[in-house]
């Protein structure tokens, strides 16, 4: 599993709208990226995690932070999940587990996906990481730490 200080690997995945997204393009759009890996759409813990990120999403663009979720379900399932829970950020489909394996978050013996959140900066360096398979609070804390380390562009001038 990748750790703080490692370089995040490039990926190319499809979002819930069917658009291809790459790590490089996402970082170019925002500057910093919160990438969270989760096992499956619509499960109670994954839904709670996604909704917690959704509820803390407002204002992140002004700080140069974007969120993306990655799980092995297809983009059609992600679309249903995003629509039902009003998810305002990309959910990326990784059915072949290419990014999941590249980040080292595959489950034991290749089954499932670990619940891991990474804070990646514009240079693709992993600034922080949280691993917690059952509890979402520490994942949200990582987002809050990323926000605390940023100031809006118009306030820092």
Secondary structure, DSSP 8 states (H G I E B T S, - for coil): ---TTSB----EEEETTS-EEEHHHHHHHHSEEEEEE-S-TT-HHHHHHHHHHHHT-TTHHHHTEEEEEEESS-HHHHHHHHHHTT--SEEEE-TT-HHHHHTT-B-GGG-SB--EEEEE-TTSBEEEEEE-SS--HHHHHHHHHHHHT---HHHH-
